[in-house]
Amino acid sequence: MAIDERAGIRMPRAFFIPSASSRSLGYAAGGIVFLLLVWEALALFAFHGSGAIPTPASVVAQFVRDLADARYWNGIGVTAWEAARGFFWGNLIALAVTAVVFLIPWLEGVSTQLAVITSCIPLTAIAPLIVLMSPQSSRLACVVLAGLSVFFTTVVGSLAGLRAADAASVDLVHAYGGGKWKELTKVRLVAALPHIMSALVIAAPAAFVGAILGELFLSGVDSGLGIMLMAAQIAVKPQQLWALALLCAAVAGVAYAVMSLLARVATPWYAQASGGSGVVATTYRRPLRHFVVTIVALLGSAAFLLVLWQLMVLVLPLNPYIARSPLQVLQYVTQDPTFGNTTAAAIRHRLIGLTVTTLRDAGIGFAVGVAASILLALIFFLLPRAQSAFMPLAMLMRTIPLVGFAPIIYLIFGNGALTIGLIGAIIVFFPVLINMNFGLRSATAQTLDVVSVYGGSRLTALRKVAIPSALPQLFASIKISVPGSLVAAMLYEWLFSLQGLGGDITVANAHSLYGETWAIVIAVTGISIVAYNIVELIEVPVLALWGPQAGRHD
């Protein structure tokens, strides 16, 4: 915390570009050195025979060689251009939705649920369908996936920004005869801009990850970082895999840093909007009212999307052999097919079994990621020097695309529960860690001083003050991690195990069973939405009892 000398008030330091004190830089350098030593030891002693973990020096040497090859620069340019277009269109649509909500406030609940639904759509399931419906050798799928990857974060951040406007300032605008436009330009945009910029900071590397994921499904093209990753994995070249993962992290990190700098320049008066993860904690509502509002908004959003989907299939010139309407998907799982020996009941039974497998895989990754991130956040609170040493590494590693790191994990640990847990944990770990860490440190200095004055230890302050303050941010990040863990599980199944719903997508597309692929998309999206809303419904009473505003009502 920084001190405002004039007012004597503690002010939060800027999040986007952390304070560069010599002590914190020293701790961060120590953390990097420690990580490199562990990496070197594992490469020399634990994995020397298999070569699954090459030494840092050999990876850097491979990285330098790759950068000297024009193909890699071409791949960076191609993937970055896909990500940039998806970033632009996804955020443009998100901001347009926010503008509509501002003009028609009662649409906010429906809009939020629409954003949640888009975040729950399994990209690994919908990507091959987009590729098949796109023109030959088109990269439209990469742009669409990049856009989907940023839409949710920007919608939620923008809506939170609109709500953050000071009520007194809004009343003042109206008192002087200002209308909606004056309210928006003079008050709402100023309040929303930090939240929007915080969301864009997170969206930049997310768009890059979406573009890489789309490239994994392309055919008829030979450029892009995703295609290079697949080629290195097939050829079993560990050094090249590690170097490509490092390259992906570097590009995503540059995008993150550039947007962070722009955010700092655009909002110098505001340190941080949402804890640095693009998720916003739910404010307390009465449980019954919140339950009703959530269910109504969810059903309304789902009905709107289903009707829109049905109309698009009927009106747009889509390939009828690949595109399926909601009614056709329903017929696929309820009516016996006119050819083959299978039945609708057998199809449902098989899909249920595959769903159980995917839920098991997702549960392993989710549990490992959440437990590890909470434990590390608590350690960071009790040992601030540990946070100074390793939190910058966590911020750096969160930019590493999962699709770039997953083949490395598989190469090291092979097929099994450990690989499932690590791949799922990666997508869960960093959002929960960063939000939990922010939440623990969001407790006011006054409340912490009260604990200290009465003789309480730092552990007492953690238990009595910091953990209740962190609960809103913890739940916010868990809601995002639930659908994320399903996506990670399906990515593992699609790339490696060929089991569960992720593996079945490969089989279904290979046999042109597009009805089954669409059924999987609906099933996983529905499961993600239900899980998201279950966490939100649990969140309300928990925050009412133990949160920072326990006992307060609307």
C-alpha positions as CSV (number, residue, x, y, z in Angstrom):
1,M,0.0,0.0,0.0
2,A,1.2,3.5,-0.8
3,I,0.6,6.6,1.4
4,D,-1.0,9.8,0.2
5,E,1.0,12.4,2.0
6,R,-1.6,15.2,1.8
7,A,-4.6,13.2,3.1
8,G,-2.8,10.6,5.2
9,I,-4.8,7.9,3.4
10,R,-3.5,4.5,2.2
11,M,-4.1,4.2,-1.5
12,P,-3.7,0.9,-3.5
13,R,-0.7,0.7,-5.8
14,A,-1.3,0.4,-9.5
15,F,-1.9,-3.2,-10.5
16,F,-1.1,-3.0,-14.2
17,I,2.6,-2.0,-13.8
18,P,3.8,-3.1,-10.3
19,S,6.0,-0.8,-8.2
20,A,9.6,-1.4,-9.1
21,S,11.3,-1.1,-5.7
22,S,14.7,-2.5,-5.4
23,R,13.7,-5.0,-2.7
24,S,10.7,-6.4,-4.7
25,L,12.9,-6.7,-7.8
26,G,15.5,-8.6,-5.7
27,Y,12.9,-11.0,-4.4
28,A,11.5,-11.5,-8.0
29,A,15.0,-12.2,-9.3
30,G,15.6,-14.7,-6.5
31,G,12.4,-16.5,-7.5
32,I,13.4,-16.7,-11.1
33,V,16.9,-18.1,-10.1
34,F,15.2,-20.7,-7.9
35,L,12.9,-21.8,-10.7
36,L,15.8,-22.1,-13.1
37,L,17.8,-24.2,-10.6
38,V,14.9,-26.5,-10.1
39,W,14.4,-26.8,-13.9
40,E,18.1,-27.5,-14.4
41,A,18.1,-30.2,-11.6
42,L,15.0,-31.9,-13.1
43,A,16.6,-31.9,-16.6
44,L,19.9,-33.3,-15.4
45,F,18.8,-35.9,-12.8
46,A,15.1,-36.8,-13.0
47,F,14.6,-36.7,-16.8
48,H,18.1,-37.0,-18.2
49,G,17.4,-40.4,-19.9
50,S,14.1,-39.5,-21.5
51,G,15.0,-35.9,-22.5
52,A,11.4,-34.9,-21.8
53,I,12.7,-31.9,-19.8
54,P,15.6,-30.3,-21.6
55,T,18.0,-28.0,-19.8
56,P,17.2,-24.2,-19.8
57,A,20.3,-23.6,-21.8
58,S,19.3,-26.0,-24.6
59,V,15.7,-24.5,-24.7
60,V,17.1,-21.0,-25.0
61,A,19.5,-22.1,-27.7
62,Q,16.6,-23.7,-29.6
63,F,14.6,-20.6,-29.1
64,V,17.3,-18.4,-30.6
65,R,17.7,-20.8,-33.6
66,D,13.9,-20.7,-34.1
67,L,13.9,-16.9,-34.2
68,A,16.6,-17.0,-36.9
69,D,14.2,-19.0,-39.1
70,A,11.8,-16.8,-41.1
71,R,9.1,-19.5,-40.8
72,Y,8.7,-18.7,-37.1
73,W,8.3,-15.0,-37.7
74,N,5.7,-15.8,-40.3
75,G,3.9,-18.1,-37.8
76,I,4.0,-15.4,-35.2
77,G,2.6,-12.8,-37.6
78,V,-0.2,-15.1,-38.9
79,T,-1.3,-16.1,-35.4
80,A,-1.1,-12.6,-34.0
81,W,-3.2,-11.3,-36.9
82,E,-5.9,-13.9,-36.2
83,A,-5.8,-13.0,-32.5
84,A,-6.0,-9.2,-33.3
85,R,-9.0,-9.6,-35.5
86,G,-10.8,-11.8,-32.9
87,F,-9.8,-9.4,-30.1
88,F,-11.3,-6.4,-32.1
89,W,-14.6,-8.1,-33.1
90,G,-15.1,-9.9,-29.8
91,N,-14.6,-6.7,-27.8
92,L,-16.6,-4.6,-30.2
93,I,-19.6,-6.8,-29.8
94,A,-19.1,-7.0,-26.1
95,L,-19.1,-3.2,-25.8
96,A,-22.1,-3.0,-28.1
97,V,-24.0,-5.3,-25.7
98,T,-22.9,-3.1,-22.8
99,A,-24.3,-0.1,-24.6
100,V,-27.6,-1.8,-25.2
101,V,-27.8,-2.7,-21.5
102,F,-27.1,0.9,-20.6
103,L,-30.1,2.0,-22.8
104,I,-32.3,-0.8,-21.6
105,P,-31.2,-1.6,-18.0
106,W,-33.6,-4.5,-17.5
107,L,-31.6,-6.5,-20.1
108,E,-28.6,-6.6,-17.8
109,G,-29.5,-10.0,-16.3
110,V,-30.1,-11.6,-19.7
111,S,-26.9,-10.0,-21.1
112,T,-24.8,-11.3,-18.2
113,Q,-26.2,-14.8,-18.7
114,L,-25.5,-14.6,-22.4
115,A,-21.9,-13.7,-21.6
116,V,-21.8,-16.7,-19.2
117,I,-23.2,-19.0,-21.9
118,T,-20.5,-17.9,-24.4
119,S,-17.8,-18.5,-21.8
120,C,-19.2,-22.0,-21.2
121,I,-19.2,-23.1,-24.8
122,P,-16.4,-25.7,-25.1
123,L,-14.0,-24.3,-27.7
124,T,-12.5,-27.7,-28.3
125,A,-16.0,-28.9,-29.3
126,I,-17.2,-26.1,-31.5
127,A,-13.8,-25.4,-33.2
128,P,-14.0,-28.4,-35.7
129,L,-17.6,-27.4,-36.6
130,I,-16.6,-23.9,-37.4
131,V,-13.7,-25.2,-39.5
132,L,-16.0,-27.5,-41.4
133,M,-18.5,-24.7,-42.1
134,S,-15.8,-22.2,-43.2
135,P,-14.4,-21.9,-46.7
136,Q,-11.5,-24.2,-47.6
137,S,-8.2,-23.1,-46.1
138,S,-10.0,-20.3,-44.2
139,R,-8.8,-19.1,-40.8
140,L,-12.2,-17.9,-39.8
141,A,-12.3,-20.5,-37.0
142,C,-9.2,-18.9,-35.4
143,V,-10.8,-15.5,-35.5
144,V,-14.1,-16.7,-34.1
145,L,-12.4,-18.6,-31.2
146,A,-10.3,-15.6,-30.4
147,G,-13.4,-13.5,-30.3
148,L,-15.3,-15.9,-28.1
149,S,-12.3,-16.0,-25.7
150,V,-12.6,-12.3,-25.0
151,F,-16.3,-11.7,-25.1
152,F,-17.2,-12.8,-21.6
153,T,-14.4,-10.9,-19.8
154,T,-15.2,-7.6,-21.6
155,V,-19.0,-7.8,-21.1
156,V,-18.7,-8.5,-17.3
157,G,-16.0,-5.9,-16.9
158,S,-18.0,-3.2,-18.8
159,L,-21.2,-4.0,-16.9
160,A,-19.3,-3.8,-13.6
161,G,-17.9,-0.4,-14.7
162,L,-21.4,1.0,-15.4
163,R,-22.5,-0.1,-12.0
164,A,-19.5,1.5,-10.4
165,A,-20.6,5.1,-11.2
166,D,-21.2,7.2,-8.2
167,A,-24.9,7.7,-7.6
168,A,-24.4,11.2,-6.4
169,S,-22.6,12.2,-9.6
170,V,-25.4,10.7,-11.7
171,D,-28.0,12.6,-9.7
172,L,-26.0,15.8,-10.2
173,V,-26.0,15.3,-14.0
174,H,-29.8,14.8,-13.9
175,A,-30.2,17.8,-11.6
176,Y,-28.6,20.1,-14.2
177,G,-30.8,18.8,-16.9
178,G,-28.5,16.2,-18.4
179,G,-30.0,13.2,-20.1
180,K,-28.7,9.6,-20.8
181,W,-25.9,10.8,-23.1
182,K,-24.5,13.3,-20.6
183,E,-24.8,10.6,-17.9
184,L,-22.9,8.2,-20.1
185,T,-20.1,10.6,-21.2
186,K,-19.6,12.6,-18.0
187,V,-20.0,9.8,-15.4
188,R,-20.6,6.3,-16.6
189,L,-17.7,6.1,-19.0
190,V,-15.2,7.6,-16.5
191,A,-16.3,5.0,-13.9
192,A,-16.3,2.1,-16.4
193,L,-13.1,2.8,-18.2
194,P,-10.8,1.2,-15.5
195,H,-12.9,-1.9,-15.5
196,I,-13.0,-2.1,-19.3
197,M,-9.2,-1.6,-19.5
198,S,-8.7,-4.3,-16.9
199,A,-10.8,-6.7,-18.9
200,L,-8.9,-5.8,-22.1
201,V,-5.6,-6.6,-20.4
202,I,-6.9,-10.1,-19.7
203,A,-8.5,-10.4,-23.1
204,A,-5.3,-9.8,-25.1
205,P,-3.5,-13.0,-24.2
206,A,-6.8,-14.9,-24.2
207,A,-7.4,-13.9,-27.8
208,F,-3.9,-15.2,-28.7
209,V,-4.7,-18.6,-26.9
210,G,-8.0,-18.8,-28.8
211,A,-6.3,-18.2,-32.2
212,I,-3.7,-21.0,-31.4
213,L,-6.5,-23.4,-30.4
214,G,-8.3,-22.7,-33.7
215,E,-5.1,-23.5,-35.7
216,L,-5.0,-27.0,-34.2
217,F,-8.1,-27.9,-36.1
218,L,-7.2,-26.3,-39.4
219,S,-6.5,-28.3,-42.6
220,G,-4.9,-27.1,-45.8
221,V,-2.7,-24.5,-44.2
222,D,0.9,-24.7,-43.1
223,S,1.6,-21.6,-41.1
224,G,0.8,-20.5,-37.5
225,L,2.2,-21.3,-34.1
226,G,-0.6,-23.9,-33.4
227,I,0.4,-25.9,-36.4
228,M,4.1,-25.7,-35.4
229,L,3.2,-27.0,-32.0
230,M,1.3,-30.0,-33.5
231,A,4.3,-30.7,-35.8
232,A,6.8,-30.6,-32.9
233,Q,4.5,-32.9,-30.8
234,I,4.1,-35.4,-33.6
235,A,7.8,-35.4,-34.3
236,V,8.6,-35.8,-30.6
237,K,11.0,-32.9,-30.4
238,P,11.1,-31.9,-26.7
239,Q,13.5,-28.9,-27.2
240,Q,11.4,-27.5,-30.0
241,L,8.2,-28.0,-28.0
242,W,9.7,-26.1,-25.0
243,A,11.0,-23.4,-27.2
244,L,7.6,-23.0,-28.9
245,A,5.9,-22.8,-25.6
246,L,8.4,-20.2,-24.5
247,L,7.7,-18.3,-27.8
248,C,3.9,-18.5,-27.2
249,A,4.4,-17.2,-23.7
250,A,6.6,-14.4,-24.9
251,V,4.1,-13.2,-27.6
252,A,1.2,-13.5,-25.1
253,G,3.2,-11.7,-22.5
254,V,4.0,-8.8,-24.9
255,A,0.3,-8.5,-25.6
256,Y,-0.4,-8.5,-21.9
257,A,2.3,-5.9,-21.2
258,V,1.2,-3.6,-24.0
259,M,-2.4,-3.6,-22.9
260,S,-1.3,-3.1,-19.3
261,L,0.7,0.0,-20.3
262,L,-2.3,1.3,-22.3
263,A,-4.5,0.7,-19.2
264,R,-2.1,2.6,-17.0
265,V,-1.9,5.5,-19.4
266,A,-5.7,5.6,-20.0
267,T,-6.6,5.4,-16.3
268,P,-3.9,7.0,-14.3
269,W,-6.3,7.9,-11.5
270,Y,-7.4,4.3,-10.9
271,A,-5.1,1.5,-9.7
272,Q,-7.2,-1.6,-10.5
273,A,-10.7,-2.5,-11.4
274,S,-11.3,-6.1,-10.7
275,G,-8.5,-7.8,-9.0
276,G,-6.6,-8.4,-12.1
277,S,-8.4,-11.4,-13.5
278,G,-11.3,-9.9,-15.4
279,V,-13.8,-11.4,-13.0
280,V,-16.0,-9.4,-10.7
281,A,-17.3,-10.5,-7.4
282,T,-21.0,-10.8,-7.0
283,T,-22.6,-8.3,-4.7
284,Y,-24.9,-9.6,-2.0
285,R,-28.6,-10.1,-2.7
286,R,-31.3,-11.8,-0.7
287,P,-30.9,-15.6,-1.5
288,L,-34.5,-16.2,-2.7
289,R,-34.6,-13.1,-4.8
290,H,-31.2,-13.9,-6.3
291,F,-32.2,-17.5,-7.1
292,V,-35.3,-16.3,-8.9
293,V,-33.5,-13.6,-10.9
294,T,-30.7,-16.0,-11.8
295,I,-33.1,-18.7,-13.0
296,V,-35.3,-16.3,-15.0
297,A,-32.3,-14.7,-16.7
298,L,-30.7,-18.0,-17.5
299,L,-33.9,-19.5,-19.0
300,G,-34.5,-16.3,-21.0
301,S,-31.0,-16.2,-22.3
302,A,-31.0,-19.9,-23.2
303,A,-34.4,-19.5,-25.1
304,F,-33.1,-16.5,-27.0
305,L,-29.9,-18.3,-28.1
306,L,-31.9,-21.4,-29.1
307,V,-34.3,-19.3,-31.2
308,L,-31.4,-17.4,-32.7
309,W,-29.6,-20.7,-33.5
310,Q,-32.7,-22.1,-35.2
311,L,-33.1,-19.0,-37.3
312,M,-29.5,-18.9,-38.4
313,V,-29.6,-22.5,-39.6
314,L,-32.8,-21.7,-41.5
315,V,-31.8,-18.4,-43.0
316,L,-28.0,-18.5,-43.5
317,P,-26.4,-20.4,-46.4
318,L,-24.8,-23.0,-44.1
319,N,-23.9,-26.5,-45.2
320,P,-26.9,-28.6,-44.2
321,Y,-24.8,-31.7,-43.9
322,I,-22.7,-30.1,-41.1
323,A,-24.9,-27.5,-39.5
324,R,-27.6,-28.7,-37.2
325,S,-30.6,-26.8,-35.7
326,P,-31.6,-27.4,-32.0
327,L,-34.6,-29.4,-33.2
328,Q,-32.3,-31.7,-35.3
329,V,-30.0,-32.2,-32.3
330,L,-33.0,-33.1,-30.1
331,Q,-34.2,-35.6,-32.8
332,Y,-30.7,-37.1,-32.8
333,V,-30.9,-38.1,-29.1
334,T,-34.6,-38.9,-29.0
335,Q,-35.5,-40.7,-32.3
336,D,-33.9,-43.9,-33.6
337,P,-31.8,-43.3,-36.7
338,T,-33.1,-44.6,-40.0
339,F,-29.8,-46.3,-40.8
340,G,-27.4,-48.4,-38.8
341,N,-28.0,-50.8,-35.9
342,T,-27.9,-48.2,-33.1
343,T,-30.9,-46.7,-31.2
344,A,-31.5,-43.3,-29.6
345,A,-31.4,-45.0,-26.2
346,A,-28.0,-46.4,-27.0
347,I,-26.8,-43.0,-28.1
348,R,-28.0,-41.4,-24.9
349,H,-26.4,-44.1,-22.8
350,R,-23.1,-43.7,-24.5
351,L,-23.1,-39.9,-24.2
352,I,-23.9,-40.2,-20.5
353,G,-21.0,-42.5,-20.0
354,L,-18.7,-40.2,-21.9
355,T,-20.0,-37.2,-19.9
356,V,-19.1,-39.0,-16.6
357,T,-15.6,-39.6,-17.8
358,T,-15.2,-35.9,-18.8
359,L,-16.6,-34.8,-15.5
360,R,-14.2,-37.0,-13.6
361,D,-11.2,-35.6,-15.6
362,A,-12.5,-32.0,-15.1
363,G,-13.0,-32.6,-11.4
364,I,-9.4,-33.8,-10.9
365,G,-8.0,-30.7,-12.5
366,F,-10.4,-28.4,-10.8
367,A,-9.7,-29.8,-7.3
368,V,-5.9,-29.8,-7.8
369,G,-5.9,-26.2,-9.2
370,V,-8.2,-24.7,-6.6
371,A,-6.5,-26.4,-3.6
372,A,-3.0,-25.5,-4.7
373,S,-3.9,-21.9,-5.5
374,I,-5.6,-21.3,-2.2
375,L,-2.8,-22.8,-0.3
376,L,-0.2,-20.7,-2.1
377,A,-2.2,-17.5,-1.6
378,L,-2.4,-18.2,2.1
379,I,1.4,-18.7,2.2
380,F,1.9,-15.5,0.3
381,F,-0.2,-13.6,2.9
382,L,1.7,-15.1,5.8
383,L,5.1,-14.8,4.1
384,P,5.1,-11.5,2.1
385,R,8.7,-12.1,0.9
386,A,7.5,-15.3,-0.8
387,Q,4.9,-13.3,-2.6
388,S,7.5,-10.8,-3.8
389,A,9.6,-13.7,-5.1
390,F,7.0,-15.8,-6.8
391,M,4.0,-13.7,-7.6
392,P,5.7,-12.1,-10.7
393,L,6.4,-15.6,-11.9
394,A,2.7,-16.5,-11.5
395,M,1.8,-13.4,-13.5
396,L,4.2,-14.4,-16.2
397,M,3.2,-18.0,-16.3
398,R,-0.5,-17.1,-16.6
399,T,0.2,-15.9,-20.1
400,I,1.6,-19.3,-21.3
401,P,-1.1,-20.8,-23.6
402,L,-2.4,-24.1,-22.3
403,V,-2.4,-25.5,-25.8
404,G,1.4,-24.8,-25.9
405,F,2.1,-26.3,-22.5
406,A,-0.2,-29.4,-22.6
407,P,2.1,-31.4,-25.0
408,I,5.0,-30.8,-22.7
409,I,3.1,-32.1,-19.7
410,Y,2.1,-35.2,-21.7
411,L,5.7,-35.7,-22.8
412,I,6.9,-35.7,-19.2
413,F,4.2,-37.6,-17.4
414,G,2.5,-39.7,-20.1
415,N,-1.2,-40.6,-20.1
416,G,-3.0,-40.7,-16.7
417,A,-4.5,-38.9,-13.8
418,L,-1.4,-36.8,-13.1
419,T,-1.4,-35.4,-16.6
420,I,-5.2,-34.7,-16.3
421,G,-4.7,-33.0,-13.0
422,L,-1.8,-30.8,-14.2
423,I,-3.5,-29.7,-17.4
424,G,-6.7,-28.9,-15.6
425,A,-4.9,-27.2,-12.7
426,I,-3.0,-24.9,-15.1
427,I,-6.2,-23.3,-16.3
428,V,-7.7,-23.1,-12.8
429,F,-4.6,-22.2,-10.8
430,F,-3.6,-18.7,-11.9
431,P,-7.1,-17.0,-11.9
432,V,-7.8,-18.3,-8.4
433,L,-4.3,-17.5,-7.1
434,I,-4.3,-14.0,-8.4
435,N,-7.8,-13.2,-7.3
436,M,-7.4,-14.9,-3.9
437,N,-4.2,-13.0,-3.3
438,F,-5.8,-9.8,-4.2
439,G,-8.8,-10.5,-2.0
440,L,-6.6,-11.4,1.0
441,R,-4.9,-8.0,0.7
442,S,-8.1,-6.1,0.1
443,A,-8.8,-6.0,3.9
444,T,-8.5,-2.4,5.1
445,A,-5.4,-1.4,7.1
446,Q,-7.7,-0.2,10.0
447,T,-9.2,-3.7,10.5
448,L,-5.8,-5.3,10.4
449,D,-4.5,-2.7,12.9
450,V,-7.3,-3.6,15.3
451,V,-6.2,-7.2,15.3
452,S,-2.6,-6.2,15.9
453,V,-3.6,-3.8,18.7
454,Y,-5.4,-6.6,20.5
455,G,-2.3,-8.8,20.3
456,G,-3.5,-10.9,17.4
457,S,-0.9,-12.6,15.2
458,R,-0.7,-12.5,11.4
459,L,-2.4,-15.9,11.4
460,T,-5.3,-14.4,13.4
461,A,-5.5,-11.5,11.0
462,L,-5.7,-14.1,8.2
463,R,-8.5,-16.0,9.8
464,K,-10.5,-13.1,11.1
465,V,-10.1,-10.4,8.5
466,A,-8.3,-11.5,5.3
467,I,-10.2,-14.7,4.5
468,P,-13.6,-13.1,4.8
469,S,-12.4,-10.2,2.6
470,A,-11.2,-12.7,0.0
471,L,-14.3,-14.7,-0.3
472,P,-16.0,-12.6,-3.0
473,Q,-12.9,-12.8,-5.2
474,L,-12.5,-16.5,-4.5
475,F,-16.0,-17.3,-5.6
476,A,-15.7,-15.0,-8.6
477,S,-12.6,-16.9,-9.9
478,I,-14.1,-20.3,-9.1
479,K,-17.1,-19.5,-11.3
480,I,-14.8,-18.8,-14.2
481,S,-12.7,-21.9,-13.4
482,V,-15.6,-24.4,-13.5
483,P,-16.2,-24.1,-17.2
484,G,-12.5,-23.7,-17.7
485,S,-11.8,-27.0,-16.1
486,L,-14.2,-28.7,-18.5
487,V,-12.4,-27.1,-21.5
488,A,-9.1,-28.3,-20.1
489,A,-10.4,-31.9,-19.6
490,M,-11.8,-32.0,-23.2
491,L,-8.5,-30.7,-24.5
492,Y,-6.6,-33.5,-22.7
493,E,-9.1,-36.1,-24.0
494,W,-9.0,-34.7,-27.6
495,L,-5.2,-34.5,-27.7
496,F,-4.1,-37.5,-25.8
497,S,-6.5,-40.0,-24.2
498,L,-9.2,-40.1,-26.9
499,Q,-11.7,-40.8,-24.1
500,G,-14.7,-38.9,-22.8
501,L,-16.5,-36.2,-24.7
502,G,-13.3,-34.7,-26.0
503,G,-12.1,-37.9,-27.6
504,D,-15.6,-38.7,-28.9
505,I,-15.6,-35.4,-30.9
506,T,-12.6,-36.7,-32.9
507,V,-14.4,-40.0,-33.6
508,A,-17.7,-38.3,-34.4
509,N,-16.1,-35.9,-36.9
510,A,-14.1,-38.7,-38.5
511,H,-17.3,-40.6,-39.2
512,S,-19.3,-37.5,-40.1
513,L,-21.6,-37.9,-37.1
514,Y,-22.2,-34.2,-36.8
515,G,-25.4,-34.6,-34.9
516,E,-23.4,-36.2,-32.1
517,T,-20.8,-33.4,-32.2
518,W,-23.6,-30.8,-31.8
519,A,-25.1,-32.8,-29.0
520,I,-21.7,-32.8,-27.2
521,V,-21.5,-29.0,-27.6
522,I,-25.0,-28.6,-26.1
523,A,-24.2,-31.1,-23.3
524,V,-20.9,-29.5,-22.2
525,T,-22.3,-26.0,-22.5
526,G,-25.3,-26.9,-20.4
527,I,-23.2,-28.6,-17.7
528,S,-20.9,-25.6,-17.5
529,I,-23.8,-23.2,-17.2
530,V,-25.4,-25.3,-14.5
531,A,-22.2,-25.6,-12.6
532,Y,-21.5,-21.9,-12.9
533,N,-24.9,-21.0,-11.5
534,I,-24.7,-23.6,-8.7
535,V,-21.5,-21.9,-7.5
536,E,-23.2,-18.5,-7.7
537,L,-26.2,-19.7,-5.7
538,I,-23.8,-21.2,-3.1
539,E,-21.9,-17.9,-3.0
540,V,-24.8,-15.8,-1.9
541,P,-25.6,-17.4,1.5
542,V,-21.8,-18.0,2.2
543,L,-21.1,-14.3,1.7
544,A,-24.1,-13.4,3.7
545,L,-22.8,-15.4,6.6
546,W,-19.0,-15.0,6.4
547,G,-18.2,-12.4,3.7
548,P,-16.9,-8.9,4.3
549,Q,-20.4,-7.5,4.4
550,A,-22.0,-10.3,6.4
551,G,-25.4,-9.4,7.8
552,R,-26.0,-6.5,5.4
553,H,-28.9,-6.7,3.0
554,D,-30.1,-4.7,-0.1
